[in-house]
Amino acid sequence: MPSDSAIRALCDGRFDAVVIVLGHPSVLIRDALDNCALTLVNVGGAAIRTLVASKPYYRPVTISASMYPSVGEVRTFGVAATLLTSTAIDRDEA
């Protein structure tokens, strides 16, 4: 399901929670926080530490309080990003 549809379903009460992978700050998240009764939650504990330790593509992440002032700092996990480009692009241009 696209992120905007999942957030709409959350705002409409059709979902209790959603997990979305995106970069921060996000206009999508900011708009949802401004227009719906939502918050971001800290995700952690032993289960998350085990997940992050066992899957090399996950990383602990802290979303700065400056990104969404109404929420404050949020500790969670995310994925590392990789930039790919055409071989037609010079290394210095990338």
Residue frames relative to the residue before (quaternion, step in Angstrom):
aa qw qx qy qz dx dy dz
M 1.0000 0.0000 0.0000 0.0000 0.00 0.00 0.00
P 0.4949 -0.6577 0.4712 0.3168 3.62 -0.88 0.84
S 0.6358 -0.5732 0.3649 0.3662 3.57 -1.08 0.75
D 0.6713 0.4995 -0.3185 0.4454 3.61 0.86 -0.87
S 0.6412 0.5091 -0.3224 0.4750 3.60 1.06 -0.68
A 0.6389 0.5211 -0.3242 0.4639 3.58 1.00 -0.80
I 0.6658 0.4842 -0.3087 0.4764 3.58 0.94 -0.82
R 0.6178 0.5325 -0.3470 0.4630 3.59 1.00 -0.74
A 0.6501 0.5081 -0.3091 0.4729 3.60 0.97 -0.86
L 0.6286 0.5218 -0.3266 0.4753 3.59 1.05 -0.75
C 0.6671 0.4998 -0.2959 0.4665 3.58 0.90 -0.93
D 0.7026 0.4701 -0.2552 0.4694 3.58 1.04 -0.80
G 0.5238 -0.6596 0.3983 0.3633 3.58 1.29 -0.09
R 0.4769 0.6709 -0.4472 0.3500 3.61 1.22 0.24
F 0.7362 0.2355 -0.1644 0.6128 3.59 1.28 -0.41
D 0.4044 -0.6928 0.5401 0.2546 3.56 -1.21 0.54
A 0.7883 -0.0315 0.0564 0.6119 3.58 1.15 -0.62
V 0.0992 -0.7703 0.6240 0.0862 3.56 -1.26 0.42
V 0.2401 -0.7117 0.6381 0.1692 3.54 -1.29 0.51
I 0.0020 0.8032 -0.5929 0.0583 3.55 -0.70 1.12
V 0.2322 -0.7467 0.6090 0.1328 3.55 -0.98 0.90
L 0.3077 0.7289 -0.5603 0.2452 3.57 -0.58 1.20
G 0.5643 -0.5938 0.4507 0.3548 3.54 -1.28 0.21
H 0.2553 -0.7605 0.5806 0.1392 3.55 -1.19 0.59
P 0.5180 -0.1891 -0.8341 0.0151 1.52 -2.05 1.41
S 0.2484 -0.7712 0.5759 0.1092 3.54 -1.18 0.66
V 0.4554 -0.6686 0.5180 0.2779 3.57 -0.88 0.97
L 0.6055 0.5672 -0.3483 0.4363 3.59 1.04 -0.75
I 0.6900 0.4547 -0.2716 0.4933 3.59 0.89 -0.93
R 0.6461 0.5286 -0.3248 0.4446 3.58 0.90 -0.92
D 0.6688 0.4925 -0.3005 0.4688 3.61 0.90 -0.89
A 0.6443 0.5188 -0.3229 0.4598 3.58 0.98 -0.81
L 0.6583 0.5016 -0.3087 0.4687 3.59 0.95 -0.85
D 0.6774 0.4969 -0.2874 0.4601 3.58 1.06 -0.76
N 0.8023 0.3518 -0.1409 0.4613 3.59 1.02 -0.78
C 0.7487 0.3019 -0.1857 0.5602 3.60 1.25 -0.16
A 0.5107 -0.6087 0.5001 0.3443 3.55 -1.26 0.32
L 0.3152 0.7529 -0.5003 0.2890 3.57 0.44 1.30
T 0.0508 -0.7634 0.6385 0.0834 3.52 -1.34 0.19
L 0.4231 -0.6319 0.5676 0.3156 3.55 -1.32 0.20
V 0.2204 -0.7970 0.5509 0.1126 3.59 -0.93 0.81
N 0.5130 -0.6019 0.5139 0.3324 3.54 -1.21 0.59
V 0.0994 -0.7673 0.6321 0.0413 3.54 -1.02 0.88
G 0.2866 0.7589 -0.5357 0.2344 3.55 -0.60 1.10
G 0.4532 0.6922 -0.5002 0.2554 3.51 -1.20 -0.55
A 0.7676 -0.4014 0.2609 0.4262 3.51 -1.37 0.10
A 0.6538 0.5239 -0.3301 0.4349 3.61 0.90 -0.85
I 0.6771 0.4698 -0.2918 0.4854 3.60 0.96 -0.82
R 0.6188 0.5285 -0.3508 0.4633 3.62 0.99 -0.73
T 0.6537 0.5035 -0.3030 0.4769 3.58 1.00 -0.83
L 0.6378 0.5273 -0.3213 0.4604 3.59 0.96 -0.85
V 0.6882 0.4768 -0.2800 0.4697 3.59 0.82 -1.01
A 0.6677 0.5018 -0.3043 0.4581 3.60 0.96 -0.80
S 0.7381 0.4359 -0.2334 0.4591 3.59 1.03 -0.71
K 0.7401 0.3351 -0.1995 0.5478 3.60 1.22 -0.29
P 0.3478 -0.7960 0.4525 0.2019 3.61 -0.25 1.22
Y 0.6453 0.5330 -0.3313 0.4356 3.61 1.15 -0.35
Y 0.6365 0.4868 -0.3437 0.4898 3.63 1.24 -0.09
R 0.0847 -0.7753 0.6255 0.0230 3.54 -1.19 0.69
P 0.4839 -0.5951 0.5255 0.3681 3.60 -1.13 0.50
V 0.0598 -0.7980 0.5996 -0.0082 3.59 -0.97 0.84
T 0.1263 -0.7450 0.6472 0.1012 3.53 -1.17 0.71
I 0.2462 -0.7392 0.6112 0.1392 3.55 -0.78 1.06
S 0.4281 -0.7402 0.4667 0.2258 3.55 -0.54 1.23
A 0.5668 -0.6026 0.4493 0.3372 3.57 -1.11 0.72
S 0.6145 0.5690 -0.3550 0.4154 3.60 1.10 -0.54
M 0.6014 0.5800 -0.3620 0.4133 3.60 1.17 -0.40
Y 0.7818 0.0368 0.0090 0.6223 3.57 1.04 -0.81
P 0.2167 -0.8460 0.4687 0.1328 3.60 0.36 1.22
S 0.6397 0.5410 -0.3431 0.4247 3.62 1.04 -0.62
V 0.7006 0.4546 -0.2552 0.4872 3.59 1.24 -0.39
G 0.3337 -0.7208 0.5321 0.2933 3.58 0.90 -0.93
E 0.7394 -0.3976 0.2968 0.4551 3.56 -1.33 -0.09
V 0.0849 -0.7917 0.6046 0.0195 3.58 -0.99 0.87
R 0.2047 -0.7593 0.6083 0.1074 3.57 -0.86 1.01
T 0.1218 0.7867 -0.5857 0.1524 3.54 -0.79 1.11
F 0.3860 -0.6762 0.5333 0.3306 3.59 -1.09 -0.61
G 0.0632 -0.8017 0.5942 0.0108 3.54 -1.20 0.49
V 0.5189 -0.6135 0.4923 0.3347 3.52 -1.33 -0.24
A 0.5111 -0.6114 0.5042 0.3329 3.54 -1.23 0.51
A 0.3229 -0.7405 0.5579 0.1900 3.57 -1.08 0.72
T 0.1283 -0.7723 0.6187 0.0651 3.54 -1.17 0.66
L 0.2569 -0.7567 0.5848 0.1392 3.55 -0.97 0.91
L 0.0727 -0.7748 0.6277 0.0189 3.56 -0.79 1.06
T 0.0346 -0.7980 0.6017 0.0019 3.55 -1.10 0.69
S 0.6190 -0.5262 0.4347 0.3885 3.52 -1.29 0.32
T 0.5460 -0.6058 0.4612 0.3495 3.57 -1.16 0.54
A 0.5464 0.6120 -0.3940 0.4144 3.60 1.27 -0.19
I 0.6253 0.5170 -0.3315 0.4815 3.58 1.26 -0.32
D 0.4201 -0.6963 0.5296 0.2414 3.55 -0.86 1.00
R 0.6173 -0.5691 0.3954 0.3725 3.61 -1.05 0.73
D 0.6736 0.5041 -0.2969 0.4516 3.59 0.95 -0.84
E 0.6353 0.5170 -0.3238 0.4736 3.61 1.17 -0.50
A 0.6390 0.5275 -0.3291 0.4529 3.57 1.07 -0.71
